[in-house]
Amino acid sequence: MTATPNDWTPATSPSRPGPRQLRRVQDGKVIAGVCAGLAEYFGLSRRTVRILAVLSIILPGPQVLAYLAMWAIVPADSR
């Protein structure tokens, strides 16, 4: 399987010079862009972050509340 540009975007891409900022990504988002934003911020694959998020739902804890809080708090990307 080959990676498409939406599957992996480095955190320090040429289109985003300067310091990294955590933003909800609007391009290629699935629900709210939180996982895509985290993937971009940490330089990981969007697919990997999404799989980890879904798998974490199995574990006890406030993962869903954390996702909802990030959806409300993290600003959307204005690109």
C-alpha positions in Angstrom: 0.0 0.0 0.0 1.4 3.4 -0.9 1.0 6.5 1.2 -0.9 9.4 -0.2 -0.2 13.0 0.8 -3.2 13.0 3.2 -1.9 9.9 5.0 1.4 11.4 6.1 2.4 15.0 6.5 5.6 15.9 8.3 5.3 18.3 11.2 7.8 20.7 9.7 6.5 20.9 6.1 7.7 23.7 3.8 4.2 25.2 3.7 4.3 25.8 7.5 7.5 27.6 8.4 8.2 28.7 12.0 7.3 27.1 15.3 4.9 24.2 15.3 1.4 24.8 16.6 -1.3 22.2 17.4 -4.2 22.8 15.1 -7.2 20.8 14.0 -6.6 20.0 10.4 -9.5 20.7 8.1 -8.1 19.0 4.9 -8.4 15.3 5.2 -10.2 15.2 8.5 -12.5 12.3 9.4 -14.5 13.7 12.3 -13.1 16.9 13.7 -9.5 16.9 12.6 -8.1 16.3 16.0 -6.2 13.1 15.1 -4.9 14.6 11.9 -3.7 17.6 13.8 -1.9 15.5 16.3 -0.3 13.5 13.6 0.9 16.6 11.8 2.2 18.1 15.1 4.2 15.0 16.0 5.2 14.1 12.5 3.4 10.8 12.5 1.1 9.0 10.0 -2.6 10.1 10.3 -3.6 6.5 10.0 -1.4 5.5 13.0 -2.8 8.2 15.2 -6.4 7.3 14.3 -5.8 3.6 15.0 -4.2 4.4 18.3 -7.2 6.7 19.2 -9.7 3.9 18.3 -7.7 1.3 20.3 -7.5 3.6 23.3 -11.3 3.6 23.5 -11.1 0.0 24.7 -9.0 1.0 27.7 -10.7 2.5 30.7 -10.3 6.3 31.0 -11.5 9.6 29.8 -10.3 9.3 26.2 -13.6 10.3 24.6 -13.8 13.3 26.9 -10.3 14.3 26.0 -11.1 14.1 22.3 -14.2 16.2 22.8 -12.2 18.7 24.9 -9.5 19.0 22.2 -12.3 19.4 19.6 -13.6 22.4 21.6 -10.2 23.9 22.7 -7.7 23.3 19.8 -8.2 26.0 17.1 -9.0 24.9 13.6 -6.4 25.3 10.9 -7.1 28.4 8.8 -5.3 27.1 5.6 
